[in-house]
Amino acid sequence: MAVTEAERLQLSRDVLGELLDAAVGLLATGGSTNHVIHLPAIARAAGITIDWEDIDRLSAAVPLIARVYPNGS
């Protein structure tokens, strides 16, 4: 089944929205360096360019609402 250009663009928008949601969640919870490294790589695999400067600009707009530690500390 062939994917139309409109379907491809919609998929790109959907993926970009999901990546943005992931970045906001990361930033709002204190996130980890691993996530900041992996989000641009995941985006690149989907054909979307996100770099650390994009995440830095987003961090200026997203408040820290909780500091979450995965190890329970």
N, C-alpha and C positions, 0 to 999 in steps of 0.2 A: 504494500500500500504506500503510495507516494504521499509525502507531506507537502502541502501547499505553502507558498511563501507566507500567507497570512497565518497559517497554523504555526509555522516556524517562529514568526515574530511574536505570536501570543505565548508560545512556549518560552521564548527568551525573556519576555516580560514576567511570566510566572516565576521562572528561575531567579531572576533578578530580585523580585519581591521576596522570595523565600530567603535568599542570601541577605537581603537587607534586614529581614526579621531576625535572622540568626545573629547578625552583627549587633543589632539593638539589644537583643537578649544578652549577648556576651558583655556588652558595655554596661548595661544596667545592673549586672550582677558581679562586676569586678573581673569577670572573665579570666582567661589564662593566655599566656604567650603562645601556647600551642594553637589555640583557636585563631589568633591574629595571623599566625603563619599559614594555617590551613585554609581559611576562608578565601584568600586570593587564589590559592592553588585550585580549590574546588571551582571557583568562578571561572578560572582560566580553562579548566577541563570542559566547562559548559560553553566556552566561547565568549565569555564576558570578562572584561578587564576591570578589576578592582585592585587598587594598590593600598599601601599603608597610609598614604596621604588621604585617601578617601575615608579610611577608618578613623584617622585622626580628626578630620573635619566632622565626621558623624559624632565622635566622642564629645565634641564641644556642645552638641545639642541634646545628648542623651544623659539624663541625670543618673547617678549611682543610687539605686534604691535598696540594694542589699549587697553585702559582701559575703559571697558564698565560697566556702572552702570544701573541695571534694573529699579531703581526708578527715573532715570533721573538726579541725582545729579552729 
